[in-house]
Amino acid sequence: MSRKQEIIEVCVEMIDKDGFQNLSIKTIADRLGIKPPSLYKHFQGGLDEIKEAIIIYGWNNIDIKIAKSAVGKSREDGLKAMCYALREFAHDHPGVFEAICWHNSYTSELNHEITKGVISSLYSILDSLEFGEVNKMHVLRSLRGFVEGFSMLELHGSFGDEISLDESFAYGVDALISGIMKGQENVG
């Protein structure tokens, strides 16, 4: 593993524990036991470049997790597996998850390219359902909105009642996918 990758791994640990907003050149250097200027040897763009590298790390890992979850599955089962994989990533990496949720992937060509893997995994399942291009985008936005929104609220302790969050998530995924499938029937 390169020194640059080691720094990213340390940053991921830090933001998963303390949050993306608390990351700074000083906190990174302190954690690594180095002087802040030493970080610029590996990241000439400073904190902005480090944060971008963390977001890329997150999207790459989500892409792998989602693609693995959908292997051998199609149709509704593939969509459900992808939703659960994204929620699991949120639990495993809450800081990275929050960073990518609030990051616009279209701000740079590199970020746009990185997110294509996640989108292509979802699109391959939607292709098996013969969704049109516009409907694919509606489905992508709906699934992303639900899973990211639910996971973000969950991570922030925003659900205060005693009803199982796992059951609520399962109910929401089932209802959303059922609605998506019903909508597709009405279009075709």
C-alpha positions in Angstrom: 0.0 0.0 0.0 1.3 3.4 -1.0 1.8 6.2 1.6 -1.0 8.1 -0.1 -3.3 5.2 0.3 -2.3 4.8 3.9 -3.2 8.4 4.6 -6.6 7.9 3.0 -7.3 4.8 5.1 -6.4 6.8 8.2 -8.7 9.6 7.1 -11.5 7.2 6.5 -11.1 5.8 10.1 -11.1 9.4 11.4 -14.2 10.6 9.6 -16.1 7.4 10.3 -15.5 8.1 14.0 -15.6 11.9 14.2 -17.4 13.1 11.0 -16.3 14.5 7.7 -16.7 18.1 8.9 -14.0 17.6 11.6 -11.3 16.5 9.2 -8.5 19.0 8.9 -4.8 19.0 7.9 -3.9 19.4 11.5 -6.1 16.5 12.7 -4.7 14.3 10.0 -1.1 15.2 10.7 -1.6 14.8 14.5 -3.1 11.3 13.9 -0.2 10.3 11.7 2.4 11.8 14.0 3.8 14.1 11.4 4.0 17.9 10.8 1.1 19.3 8.7 3.3 20.4 5.8 4.4 16.8 5.3 0.9 16.0 4.0 1.4 18.3 1.0 4.1 15.9 -0.3 1.3 13.5 -1.1 -1.6 15.8 -1.6 -0.4 19.1 -3.2 -4.0 20.3 -3.2 -4.2 20.0 0.5 -7.5 19.2 2.3 -9.6 19.6 -0.8 -7.6 16.9 -2.6 -7.7 14.6 0.5 -11.5 15.0 0.8 -11.9 14.3 -2.9 -9.8 11.1 -2.5 -12.0 10.0 0.4 -15.2 10.5 -1.7 -13.6 8.5 -4.6 -12.7 5.8 -2.0 -16.3 5.8 -0.9 -17.8 5.5 -4.3 -15.3 2.8 -5.3 -16.2 0.8 -2.3 -20.0 1.3 -2.7 -19.6 0.2 -6.3 -17.9 -3.0 -5.3 -20.4 -3.7 -2.5 -23.4 -3.1 -4.7 -22.1 -5.1 -7.6 -21.3 -8.0 -5.4 -24.8 -7.9 -3.8 -26.5 -8.1 -7.2 -24.5 -11.0 -8.6 -26.8 -13.8 -9.6 -29.9 -11.7 -8.8 -32.2 -10.0 -11.2 -35.4 -8.0 -11.2 -36.8 -7.1 -7.8 -34.3 -9.3 -5.9 -31.4 -7.4 -7.4 -32.9 -4.0 -6.6 -33.5 -5.1 -3.0 -30.0 -6.5 -2.6 -28.5 -3.2 -3.8 -30.6 -1.2 -1.4 -29.5 -3.4 1.5 -25.9 -3.2 0.4 -26.0 0.6 0.3 -27.5 0.7 3.8 -24.8 -1.7 5.1 -22.1 0.5 3.7 -23.7 3.5 5.5 -23.5 1.5 8.8 -19.9 0.4 8.1 -18.6 3.8 7.0 -21.0 6.5 8.4 -18.5 9.4 7.8 -17.7 8.4 4.3 -21.4 7.8 3.6 -22.3 11.2 4.7 -19.6 12.8 2.7 -20.7 11.1 -0.6 -24.4 11.9 0.1 -23.7 15.6 0.3 -21.2 15.6 -2.6 -22.3 16.4 -6.1 -20.8 13.7 -8.3 -21.1 16.0 -11.3 -18.6 18.6 -10.0 -15.7 17.0 -11.8 -15.2 14.5 -14.6 -13.4 12.2 -12.3 -16.2 12.1 -9.8 -18.7 11.6 -12.6 -16.7 8.6 -13.9 -16.4 7.1 -10.4 -20.2 7.1 -9.8 -20.8 5.4 -13.2 -20.0 2.0 -11.7 -22.8 2.2 -9.2 -25.2 3.5 -11.8 -24.2 0.8 -14.3 -24.9 -1.9 -11.7 -28.3 -0.6 -11.1 -28.9 0.0 -14.8 -28.0 -3.6 -15.7 -30.9 -4.8 -13.5 -33.2 -2.2 -14.9 -32.3 -3.4 -18.4 -33.6 -6.8 -17.5 -36.9 -5.2 -16.6 -36.9 -3.3 -19.9 -37.2 0.1 -18.3 -36.8 3.1 -20.7 -34.0 5.6 -20.2 -36.1 8.2 -18.5 -37.7 5.7 -16.1 -34.3 4.3 -15.2 -33.3 7.8 -14.0 -36.6 8.0 -12.0 -36.0 4.6 -10.4 -32.3 5.5 -9.6 -33.3 8.8 -8.0 -36.2 7.1 -6.0 -34.0 4.3 -4.7 -31.1 6.6 -3.9 -33.4 9.1 -2.2 -35.1 6.5 0.0 -32.0 4.5 1.0 -29.7 7.5 1.5 -32.4 9.4 3.4 -33.4 6.5 5.6 -29.8 5.7 6.4 -28.8 9.3 7.1 -31.8 9.7 9.5 -30.9 6.4 11.1 -27.3 7.3 11.6 -28.2 10.5 13.2 -30.6 8.8 15.6 -33.6 10.6 14.2 -36.0 7.7 14.6 -36.9 7.8 18.2 -39.6 5.2 18.6 -39.2 1.5 19.5 -40.3 0.0 16.2 -37.5 -2.0 14.6 -35.5 0.0 12.1 -34.7 -3.1 10.2 -38.4 -3.8 9.8 -39.1 -0.2 8.7 -36.3 -0.3 6.2 -37.6 -3.7 4.8 -41.1 -2.3 4.6 -39.9 0.8 2.8 -37.8 -1.1 0.3 -40.6 -3.5 -0.4 -43.1 -0.7 -0.9 -40.8 1.3 -3.1 -39.9 -1.6 -5.4 -43.5 -2.8 -5.5 -44.5 0.7 -6.6 -41.6 0.8 -9.2 -42.7 -2.5 -10.6 -46.4 -1.5 -10.7 -45.4 1.7 -12.4 -43.5 -0.2 -15.0 -46.6 -2.4 -15.7 -48.7 0.7 -16.3 -46.1 2.2 -18.7 -45.8 -0.9 -20.8 
